[in-house]
Amino acid sequence: VKGSSPAGIPPVLALLVAASLTLMTLDRLGPASAVLTGGRAAARQALSPLQAAGEAAVRPLGELAGGLSRAGALRRENARLRREVTELRSQAARAEALGRENALLAGALGLVPVDGAAPPVAARVVSLPNGRAGSTFVVDRGSEAGVRPGMPVMASGALVGRVVRSSRGWAAVLPLADPTSAVGIRLSGSGETGLAEGAGRSAGLRLDLLDPAVAVAPGELAVTSGLRHGRFPPGLPVGRVAPASQRGEVRLRPLAELGRLEIVQVLRWEAPA
Amino acid sequence: VICRFGALLLIAVVADATLASFSASALASPDLLLLSVAAVAAARGRERGAAFGFASGLAADAFLATPAGLCALAFTLVGHAAGAVGAGRRWRPWACAVLTGAACLAGFGLVSVGAALLGAAPLVLPGAFGPTAGGVATAALVAPFAFPLVARLLAPRAAGR
């Protein structure tokens, strides 16, 4: 057939499929994978000014529509947040005192820091996820700083995701709220354990408790349980329980807001083999 | 011609990222990359559809946690198949929507299966179905408006002008 290869496949299609397969093969090889990850991060950084410009153009419309529909709710939320700030300041003061006491006691008992993990790496967010399932954000520290796939990423003292790729100077992080992400959690008040699955950038995390009959108090803090295949160390703050929806679905509101990330910390903790 | 294809790709990538960032759970955000692949394939045939699919797949790969080249492969196949269905036809609105819906489903399916086979982050977790179904449905709704625009943008210019 004219314009087809002997196998009947059009040459252009064969060429593009071969190029794709070559990329996939290179991605699975160590050194070439680092080059490709760097290339992907560079491409995203090149696109990020355009993405930021697009978001800046659309944001006023979105905020206007959202503001009109949520004016009353915003006033109530503002009052609630003021109460929370007062309470949190008091808790912070108590936590500081407890931290000092804990350090003194740990020193007296000769305890070593948890897991003996290396100090965390601070990194700047250079590109945000695009909102699609499976999309990542990029930070400007990579393998040269000891950042490796699987490491937890924190912001404002709370877990925001985990590294899925790293190369020299770059690392891609899968956000916790992504629909393809899941983390085992424990509620700090009741001690109930469950699974928090990403529900999208603005919808937070969907909470599935092992015991669905248990009553969950809104505002309760959820921390990592360390049970979900050991992907995260235990005790990292994840989010607070949001008021239950009309359908009875319980959600977690992440403590760190993904859209406002600038600086994050990569915990150089690796899951036990 | 390459400039026009490039401009279309850039618009699709930026608009897709912008809309997806603002929509709650990405439920209301159309999958503009696969929509544009279907529209290009419908307007200019399977070879250009496959080439545009490859380029837009590379752009999608840059944002996703999937292995590099996986979206490029899936979108190439989608572009070729969409072009083979009937390039150059006069597309009725419902046919644009059906072709786009099928292209989005095929693209998502191929990427999910590929990611699962390669042991990468699976896109087939239950939580991913809602946003993906929303992206497919809204892309199909937008398709009857997008197809004529893309066809006009990529129409061959008359010789001598």
Interface residues (C-beta under 8 A of the other chain):
Chain A: P10 V12 L13 L16 V17 A19 S20 L21 T22 L23 M24 L26 D27 R28 L36 T37 R40 A43 R44 L47 L50 Q51 G54 E55 A57 V58 R59 G62 L128 P129 N130 G131 R132 A133 G134 S135 T136 V164 R165 A172 L174 P179 T180 A182 E197 G198 A199 G200 R201 S202 A203 R206 G259
Chain B: L10 V13 V14 A15 D16 A17 T18 L19 A20 S21 F22 S23 A24 S25 A26 L27 S29 D31 R46 E47 A50 A51 G53 F54 G57 A59 A60 D61 A62 F63 L64 A65 T66 P67 A68 G69 L70 A72 L73 T76 L77 H80 A115 L118 A121 P122 L123 L125 P126 G127 A128 G130 P131 T132 G135
